[in-house]
Amino acid sequence: MDVARRTLLQAAIGTPVAASAIAAGTADADELSARQTDPGSPRFTLAVLPDTQYLLDEGGSDPEPVRETLRYLDRRRSEANIVFMAHLGDVTEHGTSQEMQAADKVFATIDRALPYSVLAGNHDVRGDDQRSDTPYLRTFGPSRFTRMPTYGGSSPDGYNSFHIFSAAGRRWLLLALDWRLSAKGVQWAQQVIDTHRDLPVILTTHELVWAGDDGAAHLSEYGQTLWDNLIRRNDQIFLTLNGHFWPPGRTTLTNDHGNAVHLHITNYQDRYYGGAGMLRLYSFDLARNVIDVETFSPWLLAQRDPAQLAAENLELTGPADRFSVEIDFRQRFARFAPPVLPPPRPARAVLVRDTVAYWRFDKEGFPVADGPVAVGAVARDLSGNGNDLRMERLNNSTPDVLTWSADHDERQPAHASLRFDGGQSPDRGAVLRTSATAPLNSAKFESGYTIETFIKLPGPFAGQHAFMGILSWEGRSGDAGKHSGWSPDEPTCSLNVSGERFLQFVVYPVTVDADPTSWSHALPAGRWTHIAVVNDGHHTVMYVDGSKIARNAAEESRGITTLGRPFALGGTQFALKYGQGFYGWLGDTRIVARALRPDQFLTGRR
């Protein structure tokens, strides 16, 4: 590991299921613990601690690496938004009272700092979960967890438990299952899942999959039984974590509902210093739809001048230990937890002060009908300012060049859009234009403006389509006496998409012969994008999905040079001459005669 990364890491350095369940968690959550994490952030971390048996061995061992790992989690909890820690079993080597007493003292490090679960491994207990009392149960049974805010309950035998934690704006269920689940244990686990049918489930246990040196994991004989009897039939289970075997590895299996289940084994007891308290962090990022996984030893990282073996083991970066898992969480959880979409917002809710024009394509503003949009169809200007748009087909395009669609951005006020099928060979397109007398045609906006719209580009896109217009004022820049631009045919103001999916906003200001231009990054295909162009009377800034882009024009930009020509939505003759008609979906569009803040955009407050 390079010195810079090592330095960075060093610096970093519910409800009961049934009446038969044992002691459900109490409601008096630790207030200090709750303040240390952000349950609304789309990013959070699940910490995983595998087999610690060689460090809690009464025959001779050193528990300090485990204690330092737990201290590390406490220190980093707020910074990394660590919401929970799961131990994967084999806490101790022999499961004796003496070893469990040592483990009790070590885990007391985080008893009031971080919610966690512990499950029994084959070195902690013998037989299945119907065994009687053990030193393990007296140490890590229900009584240990009842004050934790995440604790949901335990099976009647006390060897299985579940926790519910809040993160990324939702609740998650974690099952901590004994290393040998009996038929009663399976029945209990199923009851927990059935009682929480809308929660995604992370299943932790001691034995499930094993891996070879290639990192490919396979179900063990017992793991196959657990898969068949519990995991595969429950779509809520999307991730399983186990220890017991080494080396580490992972696999993905398909459950009975056709969805992926990620099965991971992590165990480092075979490595230097009994694993040195090796920690695995699962960093969930629901904004990026990914889980980033890293593995390291906080105890070894804390050593200022590590010896050779310590230096070789302080962080593991091979493909089995440092990797990312891509999951479209919303899609993966849709079957049991369908997203609750916001209802449509009426036009009156978004007609802010100084709204000049507002168009939408639901029944409030457009003649909704399945199939092609008729020539002459009118999109009413719901601002009441008389800037209605009328549909035209360009270059004798066929009727399917513009159709109505129920597809929409969920943040959009109206739950509808128009689907444009512009293209080349032959040149085709459709456009919605204002009338020759619409006030918008001559508006100058010298005090500022905000232009917003929603678009969705179909995929695949790149390489198949040319430069195309989204909206524009159709007057020629050459006719306005503007000669600094790319072509005298260029509109005096337009929002466009390049063939590489880059947004371009170009405007010819009222006061100067210039064409200040803003360029975005390449837009993703296959998903909706909100675009806002904001001018404060001096400079223009483009926002994409509420985020300011980098390539905004530095030149002074006051107003828009308009020549009384129509405003067009969805494509222009200029785009057809030098590119093509718009190809994709187009939703709500609003123009306001002042600069708006991002929290005032059509997407609503965030």
C-alpha positions in Angstrom: 0.0 0.0 0.0 1.3 3.4 -0.9 2.3 5.8 1.9 -0.3 8.4 1.0 -3.2 5.9 1.3 -1.9 4.5 4.5 -1.6 8.0 6.0 -5.2 8.8 4.9 -6.5 5.6 6.6 -4.5 6.3 9.7 -6.1 9.8 9.9 -9.5 8.3 9.5 -8.2 6.2 12.2 -37.7 -2.4 16.8 -40.6 -4.3 17.3 -40.9 -7.9 18.7 -41.9 -10.5 16.1 -44.4 -12.4 18.2 -45.4 -13.2 21.8 -43.1 -16.2 21.7 -40.1 -14.1 20.8 -37.7 -13.3 23.7 -37.4 -9.8 25.0 -37.9 -7.3 22.2 -35.8 -4.2 22.2 -36.8 -1.3 24.4 -37.8 2.1 23.1 -35.3 4.1 25.1 -32.7 4.5 22.3 -29.4 5.9 23.3 -29.7 9.5 22.4 -25.9 10.0 22.0 -25.8 7.1 19.5 -28.7 8.5 17.5 -27.0 11.8 17.1 -23.9 10.3 15.7 -25.3 9.1 12.4 -27.4 10.7 9.6 -30.4 8.4 8.8 -31.4 10.6 5.9 -28.1 10.5 4.0 -28.0 8.3 0.9 -24.7 6.9 2.1 -24.1 4.7 5.1 -21.7 2.0 6.3 -22.3 -1.5 7.7 -19.3 -2.8 9.6 -18.5 -6.5 9.5 -16.2 -8.3 12.0 -15.5 -11.9 11.2 -14.0 -14.8 13.2 -12.0 -13.4 16.2 -11.4 -16.8 17.9 -7.6 -16.7 17.7 -7.6 -13.4 19.6 -9.9 -14.6 22.3 -8.3 -17.9 23.2 -7.7 -18.7 26.9 -4.7 -20.8 25.8 -2.8 -17.6 24.9 -3.8 -14.7 22.7 -4.1 -10.9 22.5 -7.6 -9.3 22.4 -6.2 -5.8 21.8 -6.6 -5.9 17.9 -10.4 -6.6 18.4 -10.7 -3.9 21.0 -8.9 -1.4 18.7 -11.2 -2.3 15.8 -14.2 -1.5 18.0 -12.6 1.7 19.2 -12.1 2.6 15.6 -15.7 2.1 14.7 -16.7 4.4 17.6 -14.3 7.1 16.5 -15.3 6.9 12.9 -19.0 6.4 13.4 -20.2 9.9 12.5 -17.7 10.6 9.8 -18.4 7.3 7.9 -22.1 7.2 9.0 -21.5 3.7 10.5 -25.0 2.6 11.4 -24.4 -1.0 12.6 -21.7 -3.7 13.2 -22.3 -7.4 12.6 -20.0 -10.1 14.0 -20.1 -13.3 12.0 -19.5 -15.9 14.7 -16.6 -17.8 16.3 -16.1 -15.0 18.8 -13.8 -17.3 20.9 -11.7 -20.4 20.3 -13.4 -22.8 22.8 -16.5 -21.0 24.0 -15.6 -21.4 27.7 -16.8 -19.1 30.5 -13.3 -17.6 30.8 -13.1 -16.8 27.1 -16.6 -15.4 27.1 -15.7 -13.2 30.1 -12.8 -11.8 28.1 -15.1 -11.2 25.1 -17.6 -9.5 27.3 -15.0 -7.0 28.4 -13.8 -6.4 24.8 -17.3 -5.8 23.4 -18.2 -3.5 26.3 -16.0 -1.0 24.3 -19.0 -0.2 22.1 -22.0 -1.3 24.1 -23.3 2.2 24.4 -21.6 3.6 21.3 -22.7 1.5 18.3 -25.6 -1.0 17.7 -24.3 -4.4 16.9 -25.1 -8.1 16.6 -23.3 -11.2 17.5 -24.1 -14.8 16.4 -22.7 -18.1 17.5 -20.1 -20.0 15.5 -19.0 -23.6 15.9 -16.1 -22.6 18.2 -18.6 -20.8 20.5 -21.2 -23.6 20.8 -22.0 -27.2 19.7 -25.0 -28.6 18.0 -27.9 -26.6 16.5 -29.8 -23.6 18.0 -32.0 -25.9 20.2 -29.1 -26.5 22.6 -29.5 -25.5 26.2 -27.7 -22.8 28.2 -24.1 -22.0 27.3 -21.5 -19.4 28.3 -22.1 -17.9 24.9 -25.8 -17.4 25.6 -25.1 -15.9 29.0 -22.8 -13.4 27.3 -24.3 -12.6 24.0 -27.9 -13.7 24.5 -31.0 -11.4 24.4 -30.2 -9.6 27.7 -27.1 -8.0 26.1 -29.1 -6.3 23.3 -32.4 -5.3 24.8 -31.3 -1.7 25.4 -30.0 -1.3 21.8 -32.3 0.9 19.7 -32.0 -1.5 16.8 -32.8 -4.7 18.6 -36.1 -6.3 17.4 -36.1 -9.6 19.3 -34.7 -13.1 19.6 -35.9 -16.6 19.0 -37.3 -18.5 22.0 -34.0 -20.4 22.4 -32.1 -17.0 22.4 -29.5 -18.0 19.7 -31.1 -16.1 16.8 -31.9 -12.4 16.8 -32.8 -9.6 14.5 -32.1 -5.9 14.3 -33.7 -3.0 12.4 -31.7 0.0 11.7 -32.6 3.2 9.8 -30.3 4.5 7.0 -30.7 6.2 3.6 -34.2 7.2 4.4 -35.5 3.7 5.0 -35.4 0.8 7.5 -33.3 -2.3 7.0 -33.6 -5.7 8.7 -30.5 -7.7 9.7 -30.9 -11.3 10.7 -28.2 -12.7 13.0 -28.6 -16.5 12.7 -26.9 -19.3 14.6 -24.3 -21.4 12.9 -26.7 -24.3 12.7 -30.3 -23.3 12.3 -32.9 -25.9 13.3 -36.3 -26.3 11.7 -37.6 -24.1 14.6 -35.0 -21.6 13.8 -36.0 -21.4 10.2 -39.6 -21.1 11.2 -38.7 -18.2 13.5 -36.6 -16.4 10.8 -39.4 -16.8 8.3 -41.8 -15.3 10.9 -39.5 -12.3 11.3 -39.4 -11.7 7.6 -43.2 -12.2 7.2 -43.8 -9.6 9.9 -41.6 -7.1 8.1 -42.6 -7.7 4.5 -41.5 -4.3 3.2 -38.0 -4.3 4.6 -34.8 -5.4 2.7 -33.0 -8.1 4.6 -29.3 -8.7 5.2 -28.7 -12.2 6.5 -25.7 -12.9 8.6 -24.6 -16.3 9.8 -21.4 -18.3 10.4 -21.5 -20.8 7.6 -23.1 -20.5 4.2 -20.6 -20.2 1.4 -16.9 -21.1 1.0 -14.4 -19.9 -1.6 -11.4 -21.2 -3.4 -8.2 -19.2 -4.2 -9.9 -17.7 -7.2 -12.4 -15.9 -4.9 -15.4 -17.7 -6.4 -17.8 -18.7 -3.6 -19.9 -21.9 -3.4 -22.7 -23.0 -1.1 -21.5 -25.5 1.6 -23.7 -28.5 2.2 -25.3 -26.7 5.1 -25.4 -23.5 3.1 -27.4 -25.3 0.4 -30.0 -26.3 3.0 -30.2 -22.7 4.3 -30.5 -21.4 0.7 -33.3 -23.9 -0.2 -35.2 -23.5 3.1 -35.0 -19.8 3.7 -33.0 -17.5 1.4 -34.1 -18.4 -2.1 -37.8 -18.1 -1.4 -37.6 -14.7 0.3 -37.0 -11.9 -2.2 -36.3 -9.5 0.7 -32.9 -11.2 1.3 -30.5 -9.5 -1.1 -27.2 -9.8 0.8 -25.7 -12.6 3.0 -22.5 -12.4 5.0 -20.7 -15.3 6.7 -17.4 -16.3 8.1 -16.1 -19.8 9.1 -14.1 -20.7 6.0 -11.2 -19.0 4.4 -10.1 -17.5 2.0 -12.7 -14.8 1.3 -14.8 -14.8 -1.8 -18.3 -14.0 -3.2 -20.9 -15.2 -5.6 -24.3 -14.1 -6.9 -27.2 -16.5 -7.1 -30.7 -16.0 -8.5 -33.6 -16.5 -6.1 -37.1 -17.9 -6.9 -38.3 -14.4 -7.9 -35.6 -13.9 -10.5 -33.6 -11.4 -8.5 -29.9 -11.4 -7.5 -28.7 -12.4 -4.0 -25.1 -11.5 -3.2 -23.4 -14.1 -1.0 -20.1 -13.1 0.6 -17.6 -14.9 2.8 -15.1 -13.0 4.9 -12.6 -14.5 7.3 -9.0 -13.7 8.1 -8.1 -15.8 11.1 -5.5 -17.6 8.9 -3.6 -14.4 8.4 -0.9 -12.7 10.5 -1.8 -12.2 14.2 -5.0 -14.2 14.0 -6.5 -11.7 11.5 -5.4 -8.7 13.6 -9.0 -7.7 14.1 -9.5 -7.4 10.4 -12.6 -5.2 9.6 -14.7 -5.1 6.5 -16.7 -2.0 5.7 -19.7 -2.2 3.4 -20.3 1.4 2.3 -23.8 1.7 0.8 -24.4 4.5 -1.6 -28.0 4.7 -2.8 -27.2 7.8 -4.9 -24.7 5.8 -7.0 -26.5 2.4 -6.6 -23.4 0.7 -5.3 -21.9 -1.0 -2.2 -18.2 -0.2 -1.9 -16.3 -2.8 0.1 -12.9 -2.4 1.8 -11.0 -4.6 4.3 -8.2 -3.5 6.7 -6.9 -3.8 10.3 -7.3 -0.6 12.4 -4.9 -2.1 14.9 -2.1 -2.6 12.3 -2.9 0.8 10.7 -2.4 2.5 14.1 1.2 1.2 14.3 3.6 4.0 13.4 6.5 1.8 12.2 5.0 -1.6 11.4 7.2 -4.6 10.9 7.1 -6.5 7.7 4.2 -8.8 8.4 2.2 -5.9 9.9 2.9 -3.8 6.8 1.9 -6.6 4.5 -1.5 -7.2 6.2 -2.7 -3.8 7.3 -4.9 -3.4 4.3 -6.1 -6.0 1.8 -6.7 -4.8 -1.7 -7.2 -7.9 -3.8 -10.4 -8.5 -5.8 -11.9 -10.6 -3.0 -11.3 -7.9 -0.3 -11.7 -4.6 -2.1 -14.5 -4.4 -4.6 -17.9 -2.8 -5.5 -21.3 -4.4 -5.9 -23.7 -2.6 -8.2 -27.3 -2.8 -7.1 -30.2 -0.7 -8.4 -31.7 -0.6 -4.9 -35.0 0.8 -6.0 -35.5 -1.8 -8.7 -34.2 -4.6 -6.5 -36.6 -3.8 -3.7 -39.6 -2.8 -5.9 -41.4 -6.2 -5.5 -41.8 -6.0 -1.7 -41.3 -2.2 -1.2 -42.6 -0.4 -4.2 -41.5 3.3 -4.2 -44.1 5.7 -3.1 -44.2 8.3 -5.9 -45.3 11.9 -5.2 -48.7 12.8 -6.6 -49.0 15.3 -9.4 -48.9 18.9 -8.4 -51.4 21.3 -10.0 -50.2 24.2 -12.1 -51.2 26.7 -9.5 -48.6 25.1 -7.1 -45.7 26.0 -9.4 -46.8 29.3 -10.9 -44.3 31.3 -8.9 -44.0 35.1 -9.1 -42.9 36.4 -12.5 -43.8 33.1 -14.4 -43.9 34.1 -18.1 -44.9 30.7 -19.5 -45.6 27.2 -18.2 -46.5 24.1 -20.3 -47.2 20.6 -19.2 -48.6 17.6 -21.0 -51.3 16.1 -18.7 -55.0 16.9 -18.9 -54.5 20.2 -17.2 -52.5 21.6 -20.1 -52.7 19.3 -23.1 -55.2 17.2 -25.1 -54.1 13.8 -23.7 -54.6 10.9 -26.0 -52.7 7.7 -26.7 -50.9 7.5 -29.9 -49.7 10.2 -32.3 -50.2 13.9 -31.4 -52.5 15.6 -34.0 -51.1 18.4 -36.0 -52.4 21.6 -34.5 -52.7 20.2 -31.0 -52.3 23.0 -28.4 -50.2 23.0 -25.3 -51.8 25.7 -23.2 -49.7 28.3 -21.4 -50.9 27.7 -17.9 -49.4 31.0 -16.7 -52.3 32.8 -18.4 -49.9 35.0 -20.4 -51.0 33.8 -23.8 -48.0 31.8 -24.9 -49.8 28.7 -26.1 -47.8 26.2 -28.2 -49.2 24.6 -31.4 -47.8 21.3 -32.8 -46.3 21.1 -36.3 -44.5 18.3 -38.1 -41.3 19.2 -39.9 -40.2 18.0 -43.4 -43.4 15.9 -44.0 -42.6 13.7 -41.0 -44.9 10.8 -40.3 -47.5 10.9 -37.5 -45.4 8.8 -35.1 -42.7 11.6 -34.9 -44.6 12.9 -31.8 -46.7 10.9 -29.4 -48.1 11.4 -25.9 -46.5 9.5 -23.1 -47.3 8.8 -19.4 -43.6 8.5 -18.8 -42.3 11.3 -16.5 -39.7 12.3 -14.0 -41.1 11.5 -10.6 -40.0 15.0 -9.4 -42.0 16.6 -12.2 -45.4 18.3 -11.3 -47.3 16.7 -14.2 -47.2 12.9 -14.7 -47.0 13.1 -18.5 -44.6 14.0 -21.3 -44.2 14.1 -25.1 -42.1 11.5 -27.0 -40.3 13.0 -29.9 -38.8 10.7 -32.6 -36.7 13.2 -34.6 -33.8 11.8 -36.6 -31.9 11.7 -39.9 -32.2 9.9 -43.1 -34.8 11.0 -43.7 -34.7 14.3 -41.8 -37.7 14.3 -39.5 -39.0 16.1 -36.4 -41.8 17.9 -34.7 -42.0 21.2 -33.0 -44.4 23.1 -30.7 -44.4 26.9 -31.6 -46.0 30.0 -30.1 -48.2 32.1 -32.4 -46.8 35.1 -34.2 -48.2 37.4 -31.6 -47.2 35.6 -28.4 -45.7 38.0 -25.8 -42.8 35.5 -25.2 -41.5 36.1 -28.8 -40.3 39.6 -27.9 -39.5 39.3 -24.1 -36.0 40.5 -23.4 -35.4 39.3 -19.8 -32.8 42.0 -19.0 -33.4 41.6 -15.2 -32.8 37.9 -15.4 -34.5 34.6 -16.2 -34.9 30.9 -15.3 -35.6 28.4 -18.1 -36.5 24.9 -16.9 -37.4 21.6 -18.6 -37.2 17.9 -18.1 -35.8 15.6 -20.8 -35.1 11.9 -21.2 -32.7 10.6 -23.8 -33.4 7.0 -25.0 -30.6 4.5 -24.9 -28.5 3.5 -26.7 -27.9 7.1 -27.9 -24.2 8.1 -28.5 -23.0 7.7 -32.1 -26.5 7.4 -33.5 -27.8 10.9 -33.3 -26.6 14.4 -34.2 -26.9 17.8 -32.7 -30.5 18.6 -31.8 -32.5 21.4 -30.3 -34.6 21.2 -27.2 -36.0 24.7 -27.2 -35.2 28.1 -28.8 -36.3 31.6 -29.8 -36.2 31.2 -33.6 -34.9 34.6 -34.7 -31.6 34.4 -36.6 -28.6 35.9 -34.7 -27.4 37.3 -38.1 -30.7 39.2 -38.5 -30.1 40.7 -35.0 -26.7 42.0 -36.0 -24.8 39.4 -34.0 -21.8 38.1 -35.9 -19.6 36.6 -33.1 -21.3 33.2 -33.2 -20.8 29.9 -35.0 -23.3 30.8 -37.8 -25.6 33.7 -38.7 -28.4 31.1 -38.9 -28.0 30.2 -35.2 -31.0 31.2 -33.1 -30.6 34.1 -30.7 -31.2 31.7 -27.8 -31.3 27.9 -27.7 -30.9 24.9 -25.5 -29.5 21.9 -27.4 -28.0 18.4 -27.0 -24.9 17.3 -28.9 -24.5 13.9 -30.5 -22.3 13.0 -27.5 -25.2 13.9 -25.1 -23.7 17.2 -23.9 -26.1 20.0 -23.2 -25.4 23.4 -24.8 -27.1 26.6 -23.8 -26.1 29.6 -26.1 -27.6 33.1 -25.9 -26.9 36.3 -27.7 -27.4 39.0 -25.0 -29.2 42.3 -25.6 -26.2 44.5 -24.8 -23.2 42.9 -26.6 -22.3 41.1 -29.7 -21.3 37.8 -28.0 -22.6 34.3 -27.6 -21.9 33.2 -24.0 -22.3 29.4 -24.0 -22.6 26.9 -21.2 -21.8 23.2 -21.7 -22.7 20.3 -19.4 -21.2 16.9 -19.0 -22.6 13.9 -21.0 -26.1 13.2 -19.9 -27.1 9.6 -19.0 -29.3 7.9 -21.5 -32.4 6.1 -20.3 -33.3 8.3 -17.3 -34.9 11.6 -16.7 -32.9 14.8 -16.3 -34.0 18.2 -15.0 -32.3 21.2 -16.6 -32.4 24.7 -15.3 -30.7 27.8 -16.9 -30.5 30.7 -14.5 -29.5 34.2 -15.4 -29.2 36.9 -12.7 -29.0 39.8 -15.2 -25.3 39.5 -15.4 -24.2 35.9 -15.8 -25.8 32.6 -16.7 -25.5 29.3 -14.7 -26.8 25.9 -15.9 -27.9 23.4 -13.3 -28.4 19.7 -14.1 -30.5 17.8 -11.6 -30.0 20.7 -9.2 -26.2 20.6 -9.4 -24.3 23.5 -10.9 -22.2 22.5 -13.9 -18.5 23.6 -14.4 -18.5 25.0 -17.9 -20.6 28.1 -17.5 -19.8 31.1 -19.7 -17.6 33.7 -18.0 -18.8 36.6 -20.2 -21.3 39.2 -19.1 -24.8 38.1 -20.3 -27.7 40.4 -19.9 -31.1 39.5 -21.4 -32.0 37.6 -24.5 -31.9 39.2 -28.0 -35.4 38.3 -29.3 -36.7 39.4 -32.7 -40.4 38.8 -32.3 -40.1 35.3 -33.9 -41.8 32.3 -32.3 -40.5 30.4 -29.4 -40.1 26.7 -30.2 -40.1 23.6 -28.1 -38.8 20.2 -29.3 -36.8 21.2 -32.3 -36.2 23.9 -34.9 -35.4 24.3 -38.6 -31.9 25.3 -37.6 -31.4 21.9 -35.8 -32.8 20.1 -38.9 -30.4 22.0 -41.2 -27.3 21.3 -39.1 -28.4 18.3 -37.1 -31.7 16.6 -36.5 -35.1 17.0 -34.8 -35.3 16.2 -31.0 -35.2 12.5 -30.1 -36.4 11.6 -26.6 -39.0 12.6 -24.1 -39.7 16.2 -23.0 -41.7 17.1 -19.9 -42.8 20.2 -18.0 -41.2 23.4 -19.2 -41.3 26.8 -17.3 -39.9 30.2 -18.0 -39.7 32.8 -15.2 -38.5 36.4 -15.6 -36.0 36.3 -12.7 -33.3 34.1 -11.3 -34.6 31.2 -9.1 -32.8 29.3 -6.4 -32.4 25.5 -6.8 -35.0 25.0 -4.0 -37.5 27.0 -6.2 -37.1 24.8 -9.3 -39.9 22.6 -10.6 -38.3 19.6 -8.8 -39.6 21.0 -5.6 -37.8 21.4 -2.2 -35.2 18.7 -1.5 
